[in-house]
Amino acid sequence: MRRAMTTLLAAAATAVLLVGCAGDGDLDGDLTDDWAALPPPAAFTPVAGVCQAADFTDVVTLASYQPMDCAGPHRVETVHVGAFPVEAANAPAGGSAELRGAFAECDTRATGYVGDDWRAGRLRLSVALPSAPGWAAGSRWYRCDLSELTTVEAAAMVVVRSGSLRDALKGPSGLRLGCQQTRGGSGRGVQTLVPVECGARHDAEFVGVWRAPDRPYPTRDAEWAPLYTGCRSVLGRYVGVPDDAALRFRSGVVVRPPGAGRWRVGDRGVRCYLWLSDRTVTASLRSAGPAGLPVRTK
């Protein structure tokens, strides 16, 4: 008897619930037909002059795009946003003419943004693209991003900085490359360059950037030779000495080209340093002339 009564009460409660649902306002009991359809994936375009707290990524999704004021701590600053042709069917692959063109535009824009060749500072320029779903939804932009580095040598790490890089290299700046002390040099070359104050004893100095022509990345001695020749010309202009056969007897030269991967996407800027393998100095050799960089006799 008790079981039967329990079953009856449960059935009655269920009926009340059903009646309550059916009689509530304008609801028709169908919980799906009044929901709007989700919109299709939409394209978005990032903006320049903002920063990102996260480290650089070469593919940007809407979820990962979190622009912030550059006054706050950040790792990446967007200096320009360009566009590929709207009719482009596929995202440009590494080494493609389209991606090299995007890097060239970013290179020019970044230099204008900071006030000098960005390679003259502890900076890295990178190009970010839309994700595959973003490209499919119509995104055709590319983003030009700058980051400050701890060093431009092999052990570089991204700095968390506050403040914009706009005009950061227009004048004297702690970001600028300058006098250096070599480390680990043996025989034919220099292993590491360590920044020092020009008033301290040092044996090397950043002299500028040489733009290599569009050719394959050097892998043999003969292919490296043009980089040294180009940097010697930059060195001669920086110090104010003739760019002639005697220049190699005035100073050695250290070349720091971009890595093979960056070379493939169009980075042809080679950082050039003078190197005094036989002595040290306690001042910059900018515009020092032949007296500051005499021909070595041995």
C-alpha positions as CSV (number, residue, x, y, z in Angstrom):
1,M,0.0,0.0,0.0
2,R,2.8,2.4,1.0
3,R,4.7,1.7,-2.4
4,A,1.5,2.4,-4.4
5,M,0.9,5.7,-2.5
6,T,4.6,6.8,-3.2
7,T,4.2,6.0,-6.9
8,L,1.0,8.0,-7.0
9,L,2.5,11.1,-5.3
10,A,5.5,11.0,-7.7
11,A,3.2,10.9,-10.7
12,A,1.2,13.8,-9.4
13,A,4.3,15.9,-8.7
14,T,5.5,15.3,-12.3
15,A,2.2,16.4,-13.7
16,V,2.4,19.6,-11.7
17,L,5.8,20.3,-13.1
18,L,4.7,19.7,-16.6
19,V,1.7,21.9,-16.3
20,G,3.8,24.7,-14.7
21,C,6.2,24.6,-17.7
22,A,3.5,24.6,-20.3
23,G,1.7,27.5,-18.8
24,D,4.7,29.8,-18.2
25,G,4.2,33.0,-20.3
26,D,4.8,32.5,-24.0
27,L,7.1,29.4,-23.8
28,D,6.0,26.7,-26.1
29,G,7.8,23.8,-24.5
30,D,10.5,23.7,-27.3
31,L,13.8,24.6,-25.8
32,T,15.7,24.9,-29.1
33,D,13.7,26.7,-31.7
34,D,13.9,30.2,-30.2
35,W,17.8,30.3,-30.0
36,A,19.5,32.4,-32.7
37,A,22.0,30.5,-34.9
38,L,25.7,31.1,-34.0
39,P,27.4,33.5,-36.5
40,P,30.0,32.2,-38.8
41,P,33.7,32.8,-37.9
42,A,34.5,36.4,-38.6
43,A,37.8,38.1,-39.7
44,F,39.4,40.6,-37.4
45,T,42.4,42.9,-37.9
46,P,44.8,43.9,-35.1
47,V,45.9,47.5,-34.7
48,A,49.3,49.1,-34.5
49,G,50.7,51.1,-31.6
50,V,49.6,48.6,-28.9
51,C,51.5,46.0,-27.0
52,Q,51.1,42.4,-25.9
53,A,52.0,40.9,-22.5
54,A,52.6,37.5,-24.1
55,D,55.8,36.6,-26.0
56,F,55.9,36.8,-29.7
57,T,54.0,34.2,-31.7
58,D,54.1,33.9,-35.5
59,V,50.4,32.9,-35.7
60,V,47.7,35.1,-34.0
61,T,44.2,33.9,-33.1
62,L,41.4,36.1,-31.9
63,A,41.6,34.4,-28.5
64,S,45.4,35.2,-28.1
65,Y,45.0,38.8,-29.3
66,Q,45.0,40.8,-26.0
67,P,46.2,44.4,-26.8
68,M,47.3,46.6,-23.9
69,D,48.7,50.0,-23.3
70,C,52.4,50.0,-23.9
71,A,52.9,51.9,-20.6
72,G,52.4,48.6,-18.8
73,P,54.7,45.6,-18.6
74,H,54.8,43.8,-22.0
75,R,57.0,41.8,-24.3
76,V,55.8,42.8,-27.8
77,E,54.9,46.1,-29.5
78,T,53.1,46.2,-32.8
79,V,54.6,48.9,-35.0
80,H,52.6,48.4,-38.2
81,V,49.8,46.2,-39.6
82,G,49.9,45.6,-43.4
83,A,47.7,43.5,-45.7
84,F,48.2,40.8,-48.3
85,P,46.0,41.0,-51.4
86,V,42.4,40.1,-50.6
87,E,42.4,37.5,-53.5
88,A,45.2,35.5,-52.0
89,A,43.9,32.0,-51.5
90,N,46.5,30.6,-49.1
91,A,48.6,32.1,-46.3
92,P,52.2,32.8,-47.5
93,A,54.6,30.0,-46.8
94,G,58.1,30.6,-45.3
95,G,60.5,31.8,-48.0
96,S,57.7,32.9,-50.4
97,A,57.9,36.2,-52.2
98,E,54.8,37.4,-50.3
99,L,56.3,36.8,-46.9
100,R,59.6,38.4,-47.9
101,G,57.6,41.4,-49.1
102,A,55.8,41.6,-45.8
103,F,59.1,41.5,-43.9
104,A,60.6,44.2,-46.1
105,E,57.6,46.5,-45.3
106,C,57.9,45.7,-41.6
107,D,61.6,46.4,-41.8
108,T,61.0,49.9,-43.2
109,R,58.1,50.6,-40.9
110,A,60.1,49.5,-37.8
111,T,63.0,51.7,-38.7
112,G,60.7,54.7,-39.1
113,Y,59.0,53.8,-35.8
114,V,62.1,53.7,-33.6
115,G,64.0,56.5,-35.5
116,D,66.9,54.4,-36.8
117,D,67.6,51.0,-38.2
118,W,66.1,48.8,-35.5
119,R,69.2,46.5,-35.7
120,A,71.2,49.3,-34.2
121,G,69.5,48.4,-30.9
122,R,68.8,45.4,-28.8
123,L,65.7,44.7,-30.8
124,R,64.1,41.9,-32.8
125,L,61.6,42.4,-35.6
126,S,59.1,39.6,-36.3
127,V,56.1,39.1,-38.6
128,A,52.9,37.6,-37.3
129,L,50.1,36.1,-39.5
130,P,46.5,35.2,-39.0
131,S,45.7,31.6,-37.9
132,A,44.3,29.1,-40.4
133,P,40.7,29.7,-39.3
134,G,41.3,33.4,-39.4
135,W,42.6,33.2,-42.9
136,A,39.7,31.1,-44.0
137,A,37.3,33.7,-42.5
138,G,38.9,36.4,-44.6
139,S,41.8,37.8,-42.6
140,R,44.6,39.0,-44.9
141,W,46.7,41.1,-42.5
142,Y,50.3,40.7,-41.3
143,R,51.5,42.3,-38.1
144,C,55.0,43.8,-37.6
145,D,56.2,43.3,-34.0
146,L,59.2,44.6,-32.1
147,S,60.6,43.1,-28.9
148,E,63.5,44.3,-26.7
149,L,66.2,41.7,-26.1
150,T,68.8,41.2,-23.4
151,T,71.5,40.8,-26.1
152,V,71.7,40.4,-29.8
153,E,74.1,37.5,-29.4
154,A,73.0,33.9,-29.4
155,A,71.8,33.8,-25.8
156,A,69.1,36.5,-26.4
157,M,66.0,36.6,-24.3
158,V,63.0,38.9,-24.6
159,V,62.8,41.7,-22.0
160,V,59.6,42.5,-20.2
161,R,59.6,46.3,-20.6
162,S,57.3,49.2,-19.9
163,G,57.0,52.1,-22.3
164,S,56.7,52.4,-26.0
165,L,59.6,51.9,-28.4
166,R,58.4,54.8,-30.6
167,D,61.5,57.1,-31.3
168,A,63.6,54.9,-29.0
169,L,66.6,55.1,-31.2
170,K,66.3,58.8,-32.3
171,G,69.0,59.8,-29.9
172,P,71.2,58.3,-27.2
173,S,69.6,55.3,-25.7
174,G,70.4,52.3,-23.5
175,L,69.0,50.2,-26.3
176,R,71.7,51.2,-28.7
177,L,74.6,48.9,-29.6
178,G,77.9,50.5,-28.9
179,C,81.3,49.5,-27.5
180,Q,81.9,45.8,-26.9
181,Q,84.5,43.5,-25.3
182,T,85.1,40.2,-27.1
183,R,85.0,36.9,-25.3
184,G,86.3,33.5,-26.4
185,G,88.1,34.8,-29.5
186,S,90.5,32.2,-30.8
187,G,92.2,31.9,-34.1
188,R,89.8,33.1,-36.8
189,G,87.0,34.7,-35.0
190,V,85.1,36.0,-31.9
191,Q,82.7,33.9,-29.9
192,T,80.8,36.5,-28.0
193,L,80.5,40.3,-27.8
194,V,79.7,41.8,-24.4
195,P,78.5,45.5,-24.2
196,V,80.7,47.8,-22.1
197,E,80.9,51.6,-21.6
198,C,83.1,53.2,-24.2
199,G,85.1,54.8,-21.4
200,A,86.1,51.3,-20.2
201,R,88.8,49.2,-22.0
202,H,87.4,47.4,-25.0
203,D,88.4,45.9,-28.3
204,A,85.3,46.1,-30.4
205,E,82.5,48.5,-31.4
206,F,79.2,48.3,-33.4
207,V,79.7,50.3,-36.6
208,G,76.4,49.8,-38.4
209,V,74.4,47.5,-40.7
210,W,75.2,46.1,-44.1
211,R,72.4,45.0,-46.3
212,A,73.2,41.8,-48.0
213,P,71.8,41.2,-51.5
214,D,69.1,38.6,-52.1
215,R,71.1,35.4,-52.3
216,P,71.1,32.1,-50.5
217,Y,72.3,32.0,-46.9
218,P,76.1,31.6,-46.7
219,T,77.4,28.2,-45.8
220,R,80.9,28.1,-47.2
221,D,83.9,30.4,-46.7
222,A,83.6,31.9,-50.2
223,E,79.9,32.8,-49.5
224,W,80.8,34.5,-46.3
225,A,83.4,36.7,-47.9
226,P,81.0,39.3,-49.3
227,L,79.6,39.9,-45.8
228,Y,83.0,40.7,-44.5
229,T,83.7,43.0,-47.4
230,G,80.4,44.8,-46.9
231,C,81.0,45.3,-43.2
232,R,84.5,46.6,-43.9
233,S,82.9,49.3,-46.0
234,V,80.5,50.2,-43.2
235,L,83.4,50.3,-40.8
236,G,85.4,52.6,-43.0
237,R,82.5,55.1,-43.1
238,Y,81.9,54.9,-39.4
239,V,85.5,55.6,-38.4
240,G,86.3,57.9,-41.3
241,V,89.1,56.0,-43.0
242,P,89.6,55.0,-46.7
243,D,87.7,51.9,-47.9
244,D,90.8,50.5,-49.6
245,A,93.1,47.6,-49.5
246,A,94.8,48.9,-46.4
247,L,91.5,48.8,-44.4
248,R,91.9,45.2,-43.4
249,F,95.3,46.1,-41.8
250,R,93.7,48.8,-39.7
251,S,91.0,46.6,-38.0
252,G,89.4,43.2,-37.9
253,V,85.7,42.9,-38.4
254,V,83.0,40.8,-36.8
255,V,79.8,40.1,-38.7
256,R,76.5,39.1,-37.2
257,P,74.0,38.1,-39.9
258,P,70.5,37.0,-39.1
259,G,69.9,33.2,-38.7
260,A,69.1,31.0,-41.6
261,G,65.4,31.0,-40.8
262,R,65.2,34.8,-40.7
263,W,67.3,35.1,-43.8
264,R,64.7,32.8,-45.5
265,V,61.9,35.2,-44.8
266,G,63.8,38.2,-46.1
267,D,66.0,39.6,-43.3
268,R,69.2,40.7,-45.0
269,G,70.5,43.1,-42.3
270,V,74.0,42.2,-41.1
271,R,75.3,43.8,-37.9
272,C,78.9,44.9,-38.3
273,Y,81.6,45.5,-35.6
274,L,85.1,46.6,-35.7
275,W,87.5,44.4,-33.8
276,L,90.9,45.4,-32.5
277,S,92.6,42.0,-32.1
278,D,95.9,43.5,-31.0
279,R,94.9,46.3,-28.6
280,T,92.2,47.9,-26.5
281,V,90.9,51.5,-26.4
282,T,89.0,53.6,-23.9
283,A,86.9,55.7,-26.3
284,S,84.6,55.3,-29.3
285,L,86.2,55.3,-32.7
286,R,83.3,57.0,-34.4
287,S,84.9,59.6,-36.8
288,A,88.3,58.9,-35.3
289,G,89.9,59.0,-38.7
290,P,93.3,57.4,-39.7
291,A,94.9,58.6,-36.5
292,G,92.4,56.7,-34.4
293,L,92.6,53.6,-36.5
294,P,96.2,53.5,-38.0
295,V,97.4,50.8,-40.3
296,R,99.0,48.0,-38.2
297,T,102.6,47.2,-39.1
298,K,102.5,43.7,-37.7
